[in-house]
Amino acid sequence: MMKLVIILVIFLVISFPAY
């Protein structure tokens, strides 16, 4: 379960590049 959360977070970071 934790792995899914981590993958989702990473995907979001890649989708929305930090300014």
N, C-alpha and C positions, 0 to 999 in steps of 0.2 A: 504493500500500500504506500509506504513512504517513497518507494522508487517512483511511483506514478506522480506523486506530488512534486518531487524534485524535477522530473522530466517536464511537467507542466510549467513550473517556474522558469526553467531554462528556456523553454520554447517561447514563453511570453517575453523574456528578456531579449531573445534574438529577434522576435517580431517587432518589439518596440525598443529600438536602440536608445540608450541613455544619452541625454544631452550633455 
